[in-house]
Amino acid sequence: MMTSSDSMLTIGTQRIFRQSGGPTNPTAHRSVAIELGRIPSQSEVFLRTHTRKKDRGQFVNERSEQQIEQHKAEIKRLEDERAAHIVMLGFRNP
C-alpha cells in the first residue's frame, strides 16, 4: 500500500523521508516512487527529471544526455569488473 504526506512517502513497509535540500528534488523522487510503486534508483529519478514529458527518450539538454551516458558506461565497467572477479575466483566457468 502506498501513502504520501508532506513529510514522507510510505511504500509497503519502506519510508522515504522528505529531503530538506540538496541535489535531489524530494517531490520528483516521491512522484517517481508513486508512479513505479517502489523506491526508484537515482538513475530513474535522473531520467524522469531530465527528459521531456511528451517524449521520455528526448533529454532536456545535451549535458543531461552526456551525464546519463557516462553513468551507463560506469555501470557497465563495474559489471564487467565484477564478472571478471567472479571468474577469477572460480565461482563460474568462463
CORFENRA-V842590 format. One record per residue. RES is the residue in three letters. SS is DSSP state (H for helix, E for strand, L for the rest). PSI is psi in whole degrees, 0 to 359 (999 if undefined). Layout:
RES & SS & PSI
RES & SS & PSI
This chain:
MET & L & 139
MET & E & 134
THR & E & 160
SER & E & 153
SER & L & 181
ASP & L & 330
SER & L & 341
MET & E & 163
LEU & E & 134
THR & E & 125
ILE & E & 109
GLY & L & 241
THR & L & 359
GLN & E & 140
ARG & E & 138
ILE & E & 118
PHE & E & 148
ARG & L & 135
GLN & L & 140
SER & L & 43
GLY & L & 180
GLY & L & 190
PRO & L & 336
THR & L & 129
ASN & L & 116
PRO & H & 328
THR & H & 317
ALA & H & 316
HIS & H & 315
ARG & H & 316
SER & H & 323
VAL & H & 321
ALA & H & 318
ILE & H & 317
GLU & H & 317
LEU & H & 338
GLY & L & 18
ARG & L & 171
ILE & L & 123
PRO & L & 158
SER & L & 166
GLN & H & 325
SER & H & 319
GLU & H & 320
VAL & H & 318
PHE & H & 312
LEU & H & 319
ARG & H & 324
THR & H & 353
HIS & L & 17
THR & E & 158
ARG & L & 141
LYS & L & 319
LYS & L & 336
ASP & L & 93
ARG & L & 350
GLY & L & 352
GLN & L & 120
PHE & E & 155
VAL & L & 333
ASN & L & 170
GLU & H & 324
ARG & H & 318
SER & H & 317
GLU & H & 318
GLN & H & 320
GLN & H & 316
ILE & H & 325
GLU & H & 320
GLN & H & 320
HIS & H & 315
LYS & H & 319
ALA & H & 320
GLU & H & 319
ILE & H & 315
LYS & H & 318
ARG & H & 316
LEU & H & 322
GLU & H & 318
ASP & H & 319
GLU & H & 318
ARG & H & 315
ALA & H & 320
ALA & H & 320
HIS & H & 321
ILE & H & 315
VAL & H & 316
MET & H & 325
LEU & L & 353
GLY & L & 16
PHE & L & 341
ARG & L & 142
ASN & L & 139
PRO & L & 999
